[in-house]
Amino acid sequence: MPNTKDTISRSWLITQVKNHKPRLIVANLIAIIATLISVPIPLLMPLMVDEVLLDQPASGLA
């Protein structure tokens, strides 16, 4: 593999990760929190439909 200016090598990538480690950790934590927040929303939609639109309380939460 020719070593040109535009080639990304493993050592360059590791150097970049080390240089930006705090930012990468924060970005991953934000991604995990966003995933944890967004997963339950579709699961709660049937309960919201029952309670708000059909005016029937959900029996699974009592």
N, C-alpha and C positions, 0 to 999 in steps of 0.2 A: 504494500500500500504506500503510495507516494506521500511524503510528509509535506503537504502544501499548507499555505496560510489558512485556508478555509476548513481544514480537517479538524474534527473534534477528537482528541485523544482521551484515553482513560485518565491519564495524569492531569490533563487540563480540567477535566470534569471534576475530579476529586479536589483539585485546588479551588475551583469555584464553589463547591459545596462547603469546604472548610471556611472560605471567605464569607459566605452568606449563611452560615449555620443558624444564627439567631433568627433571622428572617424566615428561613425554611421551617424552623420549629413552630414559630407563630402562625405561619400560613397553614401548616398541617393541623394545628390545634383549631384554627378557625374552620377548616374544612370538616373536621370531625364534629364540631359543635353544630355546624350547619346541617350535617347529615342527621344527627340525633334530633334536631328540631323538625326537619322536614319529613322524616319517616312516619311519625304518628298522625300527621294531618290527614292523609287518605284513609287511615284506619278509623278515624273519628267521624268521617263524613256520614256514614249511615246513622250514627247516633244523632248527629245534628239534624238530619232530615226527619227522623222520627220525632224529635222534640220540638223543632221549630215549625216545620211545614205541616206535619200530620197531627200536631198537638197531642202526642202520646208520649208519656215518659218512657225512657228506656228501662227495661227490666233487668238488664245485665249489670248495672252499676249500683243497684240498691242494696 
